Amino acid sequence: MVATNLEDLPSKVTVHPLVLLSVVDHYNRVVTRFKSDVRVVGVLLGQSNKDSVEVTNSYAVPFEEDPKDPNSWFLDHDYAETMRVMFRKINVKEKVVGWYHSGPKLRESDLQINDVFKKYVPNPVLVIVDIKPEDVGIPTTSYFAIEEISGDGSAAKKAFKHVASEIGAEEAEEIGVEHLLRDIKDDTGGSLSTRITYQLNSLKGLKSRLANIQAHLKKMLDANKPVNPQIVNNVQQIFNLLPSLSIKENVSTFANQTNDEYLLIYISTLVRSVIALHDLIDNKIENRQREIEREIAADKSKDKKESKEKQSKEADTADSAAAKETKSS
């Protein structure tokens, strides 16, 4: 039975890093095989309750579709069922909670595909994983299918409604992700530059979220969207938590903290430059020492070779003299 109200469905979907890695691997394998940018589909495993859905694992499913005809698509049901039984033997707690595709947006056939997974779970969650995100932020978007009942008495229509999603991981998963990131992390920069890069990406994500809030509030003011009291209350709470810069004490505190951070950055950069110069000088001294050792070794080899040649000539001369004496006698 399809839910008619979002309040009857979980309000949050938590996706684990293993799922993201599996989806990216699935996408790369399919793109490498077909030499084209196609979307991939798979099954999500995990646990669900009244408040949230925990997506802990996934597996790929063979899928094909006609980009020109949204009603023409193929999903291998037998393969999906076989994999479900095998995963259930490995971990009984992981059940089918929904499905995923690589999007990056909803498509017309998604409601039809969503109906396929209702034999496993009454309200499957659809998680769209953006393989190539353009904006900084969470690369997942979650939806539940609900029936919209219109007030004019017409038949109910199915539609996807967005729910909040987040990335969560257990301690073991965090350690594994850190080990994976070591292989792709740029080690040319120090920890300071890495922290600044992370903060810059965070600020870009914050800017994007603020732009979305601004656009939504503008539509409310222009009467293009109905006023949502919950959104207005959340925005008001955000403004209440912001520090007041009209108070001189706050301004002075922020200025002192900023100056202290800039001083640490300046000293760290200066120390790093001195250490780099010191290493450069040591490297030059070491290289020069090696060159001297090579020159000394070459001179010794040359002297030894000349000594052998001199001894050989002396021996030849002695032999020739002995031969002459023998001949004259």
PLY file of the C-alpha trace (Angstrom):
ply
format ascii 1.0
element vertex 329
property float x
property float y
property float z
element edge 328
property int vertex1
property int vertex2
end_header
0.00 0.00 0.00
1.37 3.38 -0.98
1.50 6.00 1.73
-0.69 9.06 1.24
1.09 11.27 3.76
4.77 11.93 4.41
4.10 11.84 8.16
3.46 8.07 7.84
6.93 7.56 6.33
10.45 7.83 7.78
11.72 11.40 7.87
15.42 10.64 7.37
17.55 8.35 5.23
21.12 7.57 6.31
23.46 6.26 3.62
26.72 4.55 4.59
30.03 5.06 2.70
30.11 1.42 1.54
26.94 2.08 -0.47
28.46 5.12 -2.18
31.62 3.19 -3.08
29.56 0.30 -4.47
27.42 2.62 -6.60
30.49 4.40 -8.03
32.14 1.05 -8.79
28.92 -0.17 -10.47
28.73 2.97 -12.60
32.39 2.79 -13.66
32.09 -0.86 -14.67
28.98 -0.23 -16.77
30.42 2.87 -18.45
33.65 1.01 -19.25
31.67 -1.87 -20.74
29.20 0.10 -22.88
31.48 3.08 -23.61
28.60 5.48 -22.93
27.16 7.48 -20.05
24.16 5.43 -18.90
22.45 5.30 -15.54
22.73 2.26 -13.32
20.18 0.69 -10.99
20.64 -1.42 -7.88
19.03 -2.61 -4.66
19.55 -1.01 -1.24
19.86 -3.13 1.90
19.62 -2.09 5.51
17.14 -1.53 8.29
14.15 0.77 8.64
11.86 1.93 11.39
9.15 4.52 11.81
11.56 7.47 11.97
14.52 6.62 9.72
16.00 4.29 7.13
19.57 3.00 7.56
21.13 1.99 4.21
24.19 -0.12 5.00
24.75 -2.20 1.85
23.72 -2.55 -1.79
24.15 -4.67 -4.89
23.93 -3.96 -8.61
21.13 -5.22 -10.85
21.28 -5.57 -14.66
19.23 -2.73 -16.12
18.65 -1.31 -19.58
16.37 1.41 -20.89
15.53 3.32 -24.02
16.43 6.99 -23.51
13.81 8.01 -26.10
10.96 5.93 -24.65
10.49 6.16 -20.85
8.14 3.16 -20.85
10.74 0.89 -22.44
13.07 -0.51 -19.78
14.28 -3.87 -18.47
15.17 -4.90 -14.93
16.40 -8.44 -14.26
13.97 -9.61 -11.54
15.45 -13.09 -11.26
18.95 -11.73 -10.68
17.68 -9.30 -8.03
15.84 -12.10 -6.21
18.83 -14.46 -6.35
21.15 -11.79 -4.93
18.63 -10.94 -2.21
18.56 -14.57 -1.04
22.38 -14.76 -1.05
22.77 -11.54 0.94
20.15 -12.74 3.39
22.25 -15.84 4.09
25.22 -13.61 4.90
23.40 -11.08 7.10
19.81 -11.67 8.17
19.46 -8.17 9.62
19.99 -6.51 6.23
16.69 -6.40 4.37
15.63 -4.70 1.16
14.72 -1.09 1.99
14.62 0.39 -1.51
16.64 0.96 -4.65
19.06 3.43 -6.18
20.02 4.84 -9.55
22.74 7.20 -10.73
20.33 9.90 -11.88
21.27 12.64 -11.53
17.51 13.49 -11.54
14.17 11.74 -11.41
12.85 10.20 -14.63
9.42 9.26 -15.88
10.00 5.53 -15.51
11.05 5.78 -11.86
7.51 5.30 -10.55
7.14 2.11 -12.60
10.48 0.77 -11.38
9.53 1.71 -7.82
6.44 -0.51 -8.07
8.71 -3.51 -8.76
10.35 -3.23 -5.34
7.04 -3.09 -3.46
7.03 -6.88 -3.31
10.02 -6.61 -0.94
9.01 -3.55 1.11
5.69 -1.63 1.24
7.30 1.80 0.83
10.69 1.49 -0.87
13.03 4.44 -0.68
14.65 5.76 -3.83
18.15 7.16 -3.38
19.64 9.03 -6.32
23.43 9.04 -6.12
25.04 11.82 -8.14
28.21 10.24 -9.52
29.58 13.55 -10.83
28.35 16.24 -8.42
28.85 19.80 -9.57
28.09 21.39 -6.20
29.80 20.74 -2.89
27.59 18.76 -0.55
25.93 15.40 0.01
25.77 13.47 -3.29
22.56 11.65 -2.37
18.90 12.63 -2.72
16.16 10.47 -1.21
12.51 10.11 -2.18
9.40 8.19 -1.17
6.47 7.55 -3.48
3.13 8.80 -2.14
-0.39 9.15 -3.49
-1.55 12.73 -3.91
-5.30 13.06 -3.42
-6.76 16.12 -5.09
-9.72 17.97 -3.68
-11.81 17.83 -6.86
-12.57 14.13 -6.44
-10.32 12.95 -9.27
-8.21 9.80 -9.02
-5.15 9.88 -6.80
-1.80 10.36 -8.51
1.51 8.87 -7.51
4.45 11.20 -7.04
7.85 11.26 -5.38
8.35 13.39 -2.30
11.78 14.40 -1.06
13.01 13.41 2.41
16.17 14.42 4.23
19.26 12.32 3.67
22.64 12.21 5.36
25.92 10.27 5.26
26.57 8.17 8.33
29.22 5.62 9.22
30.32 3.42 12.06
33.81 3.62 13.51
35.11 0.71 11.42
33.76 2.29 8.23
35.35 5.64 9.07
38.74 3.95 9.47
38.33 2.16 6.14
37.37 5.38 4.33
40.38 7.17 5.81
42.68 4.44 4.49
41.11 4.77 1.03
41.49 8.54 1.05
45.21 8.20 1.78
45.69 6.87 -1.75
44.01 9.87 -3.39
44.98 12.63 -0.97
47.42 15.22 -2.26
50.48 14.93 -0.04
52.29 17.87 -1.66
50.53 20.28 0.68
50.72 20.26 4.43
47.98 19.81 6.96
47.34 23.57 7.01
46.58 23.76 3.30
44.40 20.66 3.61
42.38 22.25 6.40
41.97 25.45 4.39
40.77 23.43 1.39
38.20 21.63 3.53
37.00 24.92 5.00
36.75 26.46 1.54
34.63 23.54 0.33
32.45 23.87 3.43
31.93 27.58 2.74
30.96 26.79 -0.85
28.41 24.29 0.41
27.08 26.84 2.93
26.77 29.44 0.18
24.78 27.00 -1.95
22.39 26.24 0.95
21.88 29.93 1.69
21.11 30.57 -1.96
18.46 27.83 -1.86
16.92 29.36 1.28
16.91 32.79 -0.33
15.24 31.49 -3.49
12.59 29.64 -1.49
11.77 32.67 0.67
11.58 34.88 -2.42
9.02 32.52 -3.96
7.02 32.73 -0.74
7.07 36.53 -0.88
6.02 36.50 -4.54
3.12 34.18 -3.62
4.45 31.49 -5.93
4.62 29.05 -3.02
2.45 28.71 0.09
4.00 29.85 3.35
5.36 26.94 5.35
5.43 27.83 9.07
8.03 25.14 9.84
10.49 26.58 7.31
9.89 30.12 8.59
10.50 28.98 12.20
13.74 27.21 11.22
14.99 30.32 9.42
14.10 32.43 12.46
16.04 30.06 14.73
19.07 30.36 12.43
18.99 34.16 12.69
18.57 33.95 16.47
21.70 31.82 16.76
23.82 34.28 14.77
26.05 36.49 16.93
25.20 40.19 17.07
27.96 42.28 15.49
26.45 45.49 16.78
27.97 44.81 20.21
31.53 46.15 20.48
32.66 43.30 22.72
31.68 40.73 20.08
33.46 42.67 17.34
36.62 42.94 19.46
36.49 39.23 20.32
36.11 38.22 16.67
38.95 40.56 15.66
41.30 39.17 18.33
40.50 35.58 17.41
41.01 36.30 13.70
44.34 38.03 14.39
45.49 35.10 16.52
44.62 32.65 13.73
46.40 34.79 11.14
49.46 34.96 13.42
49.51 31.16 13.70
49.21 30.86 9.92
52.06 33.36 9.41
54.35 31.65 11.92
53.55 28.20 10.51
54.29 29.36 6.98
57.53 31.00 8.10
58.68 27.87 9.97
57.75 25.70 7.02
59.79 27.93 4.67
62.83 27.82 6.99
62.61 24.03 7.22
62.31 23.76 3.44
65.40 25.95 2.95
67.27 23.94 5.55
66.39 20.70 3.75
67.46 22.26 0.44
70.87 23.22 1.84
71.34 19.77 3.38
70.40 18.21 0.06
72.96 20.33 -1.80
75.67 19.47 0.74
74.83 15.78 0.49
74.89 15.88 -3.32
78.23 17.71 -3.31
79.67 15.17 -0.88
78.57 12.34 -3.16
80.16 14.05 -6.16
83.47 14.37 -4.26
83.31 10.71 -3.25
82.66 9.71 -6.86
85.58 11.85 -8.06
87.91 10.31 -5.43
86.77 6.82 -6.41
87.34 7.63 -10.09
90.85 8.97 -9.36
91.73 5.85 -7.37
90.48 3.64 -10.17
92.48 5.64 -12.69
95.68 5.45 -10.58
95.21 1.70 -10.12
94.74 1.21 -13.84
97.84 3.28 -14.67
99.85 1.31 -12.08
98.78 -1.98 -13.69
99.74 -0.70 -17.14
103.15 0.46 -15.85
103.82 -2.90 -14.22
102.78 -4.67 -17.42
105.18 -2.54 -19.52
108.04 -3.18 -17.06
107.38 -6.91 -17.22
107.36 -6.83 -21.02
110.63 -4.90 -21.03
112.26 -7.39 -18.65
111.10 -10.31 -20.77
112.47 -8.77 -23.97
115.85 -8.07 -22.29
116.09 -11.64 -21.02
115.29 -12.94 -24.49
118.11 -10.83 -26.03
120.64 -12.07 -23.48
119.69 -15.66 -24.17
120.00 -15.13 -27.91
123.44 -13.47 -27.68
124.78 -16.28 -25.47
0 1
1 2
2 3
3 4
4 5
5 6
6 7
7 8
8 9
9 10
10 11
11 12
12 13
13 14
14 15
15 16
16 17
17 18
18 19
19 20
20 21
21 22
22 23
23 24
24 25
25 26
26 27
27 28
28 29
29 30
30 31
31 32
32 33
33 34
34 35
35 36
36 37
37 38
38 39
39 40
40 41
41 42
42 43
43 44
44 45
45 46
46 47
47 48
48 49
49 50
50 51
51 52
52 53
53 54
54 55
55 56
56 57
57 58
58 59
59 60
60 61
61 62
62 63
63 64
64 65
65 66
66 67
67 68
68 69
69 70
70 71
71 72
72 73
73 74
74 75
75 76
76 77
77 78
78 79
79 80
80 81
81 82
82 83
83 84
84 85
85 86
86 87
87 88
88 89
89 90
90 91
91 92
92 93
93 94
94 95
95 96
96 97
97 98
98 99
99 100
100 101
101 102
102 103
103 104
104 105
105 106
106 107
107 108
108 109
109 110
110 111
111 112
112 113
113 114
114 115
115 116
116 117
117 118
118 119
119 120
120 121
121 122
122 123
123 124
124 125
125 126
126 127
127 128
128 129
129 130
130 131
131 132
132 133
133 134
134 135
135 136
136 137
137 138
138 139
139 140
140 141
141 142
142 143
143 144
144 145
145 146
146 147
147 148
148 149
149 150
150 151
151 152
152 153
153 154
154 155
155 156
156 157
157 158
158 159
159 160
160 161
161 162
162 163
163 164
164 165
165 166
166 167
167 168
168 169
169 170
170 171
171 172
172 173
173 174
174 175
175 176
176 177
177 178
178 179
179 180
180 181
181 182
182 183
183 184
184 185
185 186
186 187
187 188
188 189
189 190
190 191
191 192
192 193
193 194
194 195
195 196
196 197
197 198
198 199
199 200
200 201
201 202
202 203
203 204
204 205
205 206
206 207
207 208
208 209
209 210
210 211
211 212
212 213
213 214
214 215
215 216
216 217
217 218
218 219
219 220
220 221
221 222
222 223
223 224
224 225
225 226
226 227
227 228
228 229
229 230
230 231
231 232
232 233
233 234
234 235
235 236
236 237
237 238
238 239
239 240
240 241
241 242
242 243
243 244
244 245
245 246
246 247
247 248
248 249
249 250
250 251
251 252
252 253
253 254
254 255
255 256
256 257
257 258
258 259
259 260
260 261
261 262
262 263
263 264
264 265
265 266
266 267
267 268
268 269
269 270
270 271
271 272
272 273
273 274
274 275
275 276
276 277
277 278
278 279
279 280
280 281
281 282
282 283
283 284
284 285
285 286
286 287
287 288
288 289
289 290
290 291
291 292
292 293
293 294
294 295
295 296
296 297
297 298
298 299
299 300
300 301
301 302
302 303
303 304
304 305
305 306
306 307
307 308
308 309
309 310
310 311
311 312
312 313
313 314
314 315
315 316
316 317
317 318
318 319
319 320
320 321
321 322
322 323
323 324
324 325
325 326
326 327
327 328
